[in-house]
Amino acid sequence: MPTVWAGVLAVLMLGPALGAGFVLSYDMVWVPDLALTRDVLGLGSGLPRAVPSDAVIAVLDEVVAGLALQKLVLVGALVLAGAGAAELVRERSLAARLAVVSLALWSPYVAERLWMGHWPMLLAYAAVPWLVLAGRRWAAEPGPAARGPVWTLPVLLVGSLSASAGIVSAAVILATGLRRGRRPVLLLAMVAAVNAPWVVAGLTHAGEAVSATGFEVFALRGDALPAPLAALTLGGIWNTSVIPASREGWPAWVALVLLVALVGAGLKRWWVGDSQRIAILGLWVAGMAIAILGWAAPQTLDGLAQEIPGLALMRDSSRLLPLCLPLLVLTVAAGVDALRERLRGTAPRWAAAVVLALAPIAVLPDAAWGLAGGIGTADYPTSWQQARARLAEETAPGDVLVLPWSAYRAPAWNDRRPVLDPLPRMLPRASVTNGDLVIGRTEIAGEDPRAAAAAEALAAPDPTTRAAELNRLGIGYVITDRTAGEAPQVAGETVHDSGDLLLQRLPGEATRPAAYTIGPVRLTAVVLAWVAYGLVWLGATTSTVLLLISIVRRPAANVRD
């Protein structure tokens, strides 16, 4: 029943997003067929922000259509989050399990990150309860060489599709799975392998990593609640445009009071009965401390990020709030059972169960039906597919420059919903795009030195000079989306012109400068990281098949158990 309830809530939240077409919202950019380019593998000149998620999708959408794959990911993330929360408190009453399904799935974090398009973080959020269960099995198994449940590796992979997601998943499984006297080699090797692509690719861009700033812009934000209190309810994203309207009013306070009351009612009961209470509490403290520190001392962190490569991973500090989820689920479930015991003989306990299961929906009503219209679906124009096909036929060397020179779009065919420009992902070649972010009146420069050089080339006084300068950067083609605003003209031969899209081949031969390539040593390291990652995927696939076979062969009575 808890899993069914999770499915109902997932459908209710996604609503029109489950219809025909792609969900394109801010950072959520899916295309029909993502090409496995150099940038996707983290071998480009910019920071590998979409590693390994884009590479995984590029491989999987050769088997499952990109449109169906996106629906599967969105529904799966929400259902697994709710089902995992219920499984984490399996010994509790049905009322408690249904309540934590609603708490985990219908939360400000899920609503805000879904709207923002951070689907790898939604998968990490969904993986957290299952990783706690896996960690407990690792810690409880006798003998020094524990192996844990067979599904540990698949869950780790699903929960580690971006840098921040990998940090969350690694922290959870290590905090709950490592125990004194055990050999942690296998567990540590698994964690290292699933995170190897982004770690190694990131190390090859250490110079660009220390240029990442913007802690103040990306810091935890309050809604109706002050920022630290918003974090207690797993809210507080930096982009106020994706905060549901109900979070700006009194329902946010009601949600906070209800959450604190249930946590308070169940805290002692959970504390005395959980052997891993220190690890669970430590995860909560870490998640909350990171979120609040980004809000309290952004300037200090900005300065430290100039000296410590990778620290900028923490600048969107509320992104790591899933670390707080296990404590909330465990204490709220205990609080629900404590409340039911107090109501025994005075009121129908089923009524209290219904109220508690519906309370998260009642205080966040505009998370329903595509976030009250915040997300929906769209079909790519036919001209985009035509331009992709035409570029695939080209044999001249060089990457593609995408114009206009801005990062985000609000296309009419996407109902003017903001989205990171999808055009680069539609193309079968590596592309050069503007990585600068404009948030309010603040502009945060991108970290890709090649993009910065391209911006200088576009500032040249005439189209011919611009084309020559771009050639020297290894750019052989320019594609311009005329519907997205004004763009500087570049001299070149027209390869495709559909009215909305203009594809040009630049004169001369594009040669990629050595400054924007990875040397043989770094290249070898990245390749080895991907080899290790591929072997992990092979192992995870094998273990998943064996698990399914064992379930099918298991007697019916055991399946029910």
QUIPE-V666589 format. One record per residue. RES is the residue in one small letter. SS is DSSP state (H for helix, E for strand, - for the rest). PHI is phi in radians with two decimals (none if undefined). D_CENTER is the distance of its C-alpha to the mean C-alpha in whole Angstrom. Layout:
res={RES	RES}
ss={SS	SS}
phi={PHI	PHI}
d_center={D_CENTER	D_CENTER}
This chain:
res={m	p	t	v	w	a	g	v	l	a	v	l	m	l	g	p	a	l	g	a	g	f	v	l	s	y	d	m	v	w	v	p	d	l	a	l	t	r	d	v	l	g	l	g	s	g	l	p	r	a	v	p	s	d	a	v	i	a	v	l	d	e	v	v	a	g	l	a	l	q	k	l	v	l	v	g	a	l	v	l	a	g	a	g	a	a	e	l	v	r	e	r	s	l	a	a	r	l	a	v	v	s	l	a	l	w	s	p	y	v	a	e	r	l	w	m	g	h	w	p	m	l	l	a	y	a	a	v	p	w	l	v	l	a	g	r	r	w	a	a	e	p	g	p	a	a	r	g	p	v	w	t	l	p	v	l	l	v	g	s	l	s	a	s	a	g	i	v	s	a	a	v	i	l	a	t	g	l	r	r	g	r	r	p	v	l	l	l	a	m	v	a	a	v	n	a	p	w	v	v	a	g	l	t	h	a	g	e	a	v	s	a	t	g	f	e	v	f	a	l	r	g	d	a	l	p	a	p	l	a	a	l	t	l	g	g	i	w	n	t	s	v	i	p	a	s	r	e	g	w	p	a	w	v	a	l	v	l	l	v	a	l	v	g	a	g	l	k	r	w	w	v	g	d	s	q	r	i	a	i	l	g	l	w	v	a	g	m	a	i	a	i	l	g	w	a	a	p	q	t	l	d	g	l	a	q	e	i	p	g	l	a	l	m	r	d	s	s	r	l	l	p	l	c	l	p	l	l	v	l	t	v	a	a	g	v	d	a	l	r	e	r	l	r	g	t	a	p	r	w	a	a	a	v	v	l	a	l	a	p	i	a	v	l	p	d	a	a	w	g	l	a	g	g	i	g	t	a	d	y	p	t	s	w	q	q	a	r	a	r	l	a	e	e	t	a	p	g	d	v	l	v	l	p	w	s	a	y	r	a	p	a	w	n	d	r	r	p	v	l	d	p	l	p	r	m	l	p	r	a	s	v	t	n	g	d	l	v	i	g	r	t	e	i	a	g	e	d	p	r	a	a	a	a	a	e	a	l	a	a	p	d	p	t	t	r	a	a	e	l	n	r	l	g	i	g	y	v	i	t	d	r	t	a	g	e	a	p	q	v	a	g	e	t	v	h	d	s	g	d	l	l	l	q	r	l	p	g	e	a	t	r	p	a	a	y	t	i	g	p	v	r	l	t	a	v	v	l	a	w	v	a	y	g	l	v	w	l	g	a	t	t	s	t	v	l	l	l	i	s	i	v	r	r	p	a	a	n	v	r	d}
ss={-	H	H	H	H	H	H	H	H	H	H	H	H	H	H	H	H	H	-	-	-	E	-	-	E	E	-	E	-	-	-	-	-	-	-	-	-	-	-	-	-	-	-	-	-	-	-	-	-	-	-	-	H	H	H	H	H	H	H	H	-	-	-	-	-	H	H	H	H	H	H	H	H	H	H	H	H	H	H	H	H	H	H	H	H	H	H	H	-	-	-	-	-	H	H	H	H	H	H	H	H	H	H	H	H	-	-	H	H	H	H	H	H	H	H	H	-	-	H	H	H	H	H	H	H	H	H	H	H	H	H	H	H	H	H	H	H	H	H	H	-	-	-	-	-	-	-	-	-	-	-	H	H	H	H	H	H	H	-	-	-	-	H	H	H	H	H	H	H	H	H	H	H	H	H	H	H	-	-	-	-	-	-	-	H	H	H	H	H	H	H	H	H	H	H	H	H	H	H	H	H	H	H	-	-	H	H	H	H	-	-	-	-	-	-	-	-	-	-	-	-	-	-	-	-	-	H	H	H	H	H	H	-	-	-	-	-	-	-	H	H	H	-	-	H	H	H	H	-	H	H	H	H	H	H	H	H	H	H	H	H	H	H	H	H	H	H	H	H	H	H	H	H	-	-	-	H	H	H	H	H	H	H	H	H	H	H	H	H	H	H	H	H	H	H	H	-	H	H	H	H	H	H	H	H	-	-	-	-	-	H	H	H	H	-	-	H	H	H	H	H	H	H	H	H	H	H	H	H	H	H	H	H	H	H	H	H	H	H	H	H	H	-	-	-	-	-	-	H	H	H	H	H	H	H	H	H	H	H	H	H	H	H	-	H	H	H	H	H	H	H	H	H	-	-	-	-	E	-	-	-	H	H	H	H	H	H	H	H	H	H	H	H	-	-	-	-	-	E	E	E	E	E	-	-	-	-	E	E	-	-	H	H	H	-	-	-	-	E	E	-	-	H	H	H	H	-	-	-	-	E	E	-	-	-	-	E	E	E	-	-	E	E	E	-	-	-	-	H	H	H	H	H	H	H	H	H	H	-	-	-	-	H	H	H	H	H	H	H	H	H	-	-	-	E	E	E	E	E	E	E	H	H	H	-	-	-	-	-	-	-	-	E	E	E	E	E	-	-	-	E	E	E	E	E	-	-	-	-	-	-	-	-	H	H	H	-	-	-	H	H	H	H	H	H	H	H	H	H	H	H	H	H	H	H	H	H	H	H	H	H	H	H	H	H	H	H	H	H	H	H	H	H	-	-	H	H	H	H	H	-}
phi={none	-1.02	-1.19	-1.09	-1.08	-1.09	-1.12	-1.08	-1.15	-1.08	-1.13	-1.13	-1.28	-1.31	0.87	-1.12	-1.18	-1.55	-1.34	-1.12	1.89	-1.57	-1.53	-2.14	-2.53	0.90	-1.51	-1.54	-2.21	-2.01	-2.25	-1.03	-2.61	-1.38	-1.42	-1.52	-1.55	-1.02	-1.11	-1.07	-1.52	1.43	-1.80	-1.44	-1.55	-1.76	-1.08	-1.39	-1.26	-1.89	-1.85	-1.71	-1.00	-1.11	-1.14	-1.09	-1.14	-1.06	-1.39	-1.19	-1.31	-1.42	-1.82	-2.04	-0.95	-0.95	-1.12	-1.16	-1.11	-1.12	-1.05	-1.08	-1.13	-1.15	-1.13	-1.06	-1.08	-1.22	-1.14	-1.17	-1.11	-1.18	-1.13	-1.14	-1.08	-1.15	-1.17	-1.13	-2.06	-1.03	-1.36	-1.45	-1.19	-1.06	-1.05	-1.16	-1.17	-1.15	-1.13	-1.32	-1.06	-1.13	-1.06	-1.30	-1.44	-1.66	-2.03	-0.99	-1.08	-1.09	-1.08	-1.23	-1.28	-1.12	-1.12	-1.25	1.52	-1.52	-1.15	-1.07	-1.25	-1.13	-1.17	-1.13	-1.03	-1.17	-1.33	-0.96	-1.06	-1.19	-1.23	-1.10	-1.08	-1.11	-1.05	-1.13	-1.17	-1.05	-1.25	-1.54	-1.14	-1.25	1.52	-1.32	-1.90	-1.16	-2.03	1.22	-1.20	-1.15	-1.57	-1.04	-1.14	-1.02	-1.17	-1.06	-1.11	-1.08	-1.55	-2.29	-1.58	-2.61	-1.09	-1.12	-1.09	-1.11	-1.11	-1.07	-1.13	-1.11	-1.07	-1.19	-1.20	-1.30	-1.14	-1.68	-1.72	-1.41	-2.42	-1.10	1.57	-1.73	-1.65	-1.47	-1.02	-1.12	-1.13	-1.14	-1.14	-1.09	-1.10	-1.12	-1.18	-1.24	-1.84	-1.01	-1.04	-1.33	-1.16	-1.19	-1.08	-1.15	-1.13	-1.29	-2.11	-1.04	-1.11	-1.25	-1.11	-1.37	-1.61	-1.33	-2.27	1.86	-1.05	-1.18	-1.21	-1.63	-1.21	-0.89	-2.13	-1.46	-2.04	-1.23	-1.66	-1.01	-0.90	-1.10	-1.26	-1.08	-1.12	-1.06	-1.66	1.18	-1.98	1.89	-1.12	-1.23	-1.49	-1.18	-1.27	-1.89	-1.55	-0.99	-1.03	-1.14	-1.30	-1.65	-2.26	-1.08	-1.00	-1.13	-1.21	-1.07	-1.05	-1.12	-1.08	-1.10	-1.12	-1.10	-1.12	-1.21	-1.08	-1.09	-1.19	-1.85	-1.07	-1.16	-1.06	-1.19	-1.04	-1.38	-1.92	-2.00	-1.22	-1.86	-1.06	-1.18	-1.13	-1.14	-1.13	-1.09	-1.09	-1.09	-1.09	-1.11	-1.08	-1.23	-1.12	-1.10	-1.09	-1.29	-1.10	-1.09	-1.43	-1.46	-2.41	-1.16	-1.15	-1.08	-1.16	-1.03	-1.15	-1.15	-1.13	-1.29	-1.93	-2.04	-1.06	1.65	-1.12	-1.14	-1.06	-1.64	-1.22	-1.50	-1.15	-1.29	-1.12	-1.61	-1.11	-0.97	-1.08	-1.49	-1.08	-1.00	-1.09	-1.11	-1.08	-1.17	-1.33	-1.14	-1.05	-1.12	-1.16	-1.11	-1.16	-1.12	-1.15	-1.11	-1.15	-1.20	-1.49	-1.05	1.48	-1.98	-2.80	-1.09	-1.20	-1.15	-1.14	-1.12	-1.11	-1.12	-1.06	-1.22	-1.25	-1.65	-1.02	-1.05	-1.24	-1.14	-1.59	-2.40	-1.17	-1.48	-1.45	-1.39	0.91	1.20	0.97	0.96	1.61	-1.16	-2.16	-2.79	-2.10	-2.64	-1.86	-1.21	-1.06	-1.02	-1.09	-1.19	-1.14	-1.13	-1.12	-1.07	-1.10	-1.17	-1.17	-1.12	-1.41	-1.27	-1.98	-1.16	-1.30	2.06	-1.52	-2.01	-1.66	-1.86	-2.12	-1.11	-1.48	-2.64	-1.48	-1.91	-2.25	-2.43	-1.16	-1.09	-1.25	-1.90	0.97	1.07	-1.35	-1.13	-2.73	-1.02	-0.82	-1.35	-1.00	-1.01	-1.32	-1.34	-1.54	-1.48	-2.14	-1.11	-2.24	-2.04	-2.31	-1.35	-1.75	-1.26	-1.96	-1.97	-2.10	1.14	-1.79	-1.83	-1.93	-1.92	-1.18	-1.23	-1.77	-1.46	-1.13	-1.21	-1.13	-1.11	-1.16	-1.16	-1.09	-1.14	-1.12	-1.21	-1.46	-1.08	-1.28	-2.50	-1.03	-1.17	-1.12	-1.05	-1.07	-1.12	-1.14	-1.17	-0.98	-1.20	-1.68	1.47	-1.75	-1.89	-2.44	-2.27	-2.11	-2.12	-1.60	-1.21	-1.43	-1.73	2.13	-1.25	-2.46	-1.13	-1.39	-2.25	-1.24	3.08	-1.46	-1.27	-1.73	-2.69	-2.51	-1.82	1.68	-1.55	-2.09	-2.15	-1.90	-2.15	-1.74	-1.34	-1.22	1.50	-1.85	-1.36	-2.23	-1.29	-1.13	-1.07	-1.10	-1.92	-2.14	-1.68	-1.16	-1.05	-1.16	-1.15	-1.08	-1.09	-1.11	-1.14	-1.08	-1.09	-1.09	-1.22	-1.09	-1.06	-1.13	-1.09	-1.12	-1.13	-1.10	-1.09	-1.13	-1.16	-1.11	-1.09	-1.14	-1.15	-1.10	-1.11	-1.12	-1.11	-1.11	-1.14	-1.18	-1.13	-1.42	-1.19	-1.03	-1.01	-1.11	-1.20	-1.08	-1.11	-1.10}
d_center={28	25	23	24	24	20	20	23	20	17	20	21	18	17	20	21	17	19	22	23	20	17	14	14	13	12	9	9	12	13	17	19	20	17	20	19	21	21	18	16	17	17	21	21	22	19	16	14	11	9	11	11	9	11	14	13	13	16	18	17	18	21	22	20	20	17	18	18	15	13	15	15	11	11	14	14	11	13	16	15	14	17	19	18	19	22	23	22	25	27	31	30	32	30	30	28	26	25	25	22	20	21	20	16	15	17	16	15	12	11	13	12	8	9	11	9	7	4	4	3	3	6	7	7	9	11	12	13	16	17	17	19	22	21	22	25	26	26	28	31	32	35	36	35	32	30	28	26	25	24	21	19	18	17	15	14	13	11	9	9	7	6	9	8	6	10	12	11	12	15	16	16	18	20	21	22	24	26	29	32	35	32	31	27	28	26	23	23	23	20	18	19	19	15	14	17	16	14	16	19	18	17	21	22	21	22	24	22	19	22	22	19	20	19	19	21	19	16	17	17	19	21	22	25	25	25	22	22	23	20	18	20	19	15	16	16	13	15	15	18	18	15	17	19	23	24	22	24	27	29	27	24	27	28	25	25	29	28	25	27	30	29	27	31	33	31	30	33	33	30	31	34	33	30	31	27	27	27	24	22	24	23	19	20	22	19	16	19	20	17	17	20	21	19	21	24	25	22	25	26	23	23	26	25	22	25	26	23	21	17	18	16	13	14	15	12	13	12	9	11	13	11	14	17	16	19	21	21	21	24	26	26	27	30	30	31	33	35	35	36	39	40	41	43	46	45	43	41	38	37	37	35	32	32	31	29	27	27	27	23	23	26	25	22	23	22	18	20	21	18	18	21	21	18	16	18	19	21	23	23	26	29	29	26	27	30	29	27	30	32	30	30	33	34	35	35	33	31	27	26	26	24	26	26	25	22	19	18	20	21	23	26	25	21	23	23	19	17	15	14	17	17	20	19	17	20	22	24	24	22	22	23	21	21	18	20	18	21	20	23	26	24	23	21	22	20	20	21	25	26	24	26	29	29	29	32	33	33	35	38	41	41	39	41	40	36	36	38	36	33	35	35	31	31	30	32	31	30	28	29	27	30	29	26	29	32	31	33	36	36	39	38	39	38	36	35	35	34	35	31	30	32	32	34	35	36	40	40	38	35	35	31	32	32	30	27	27	26	30	31	30	26	26	27	25	22	24	24	21	20	23	22	19	20	23	20	19	23	23	20	22	25	25	23	26	28	27	27	31	31	30	32	35	35	38	37	38	36	33	34	34}
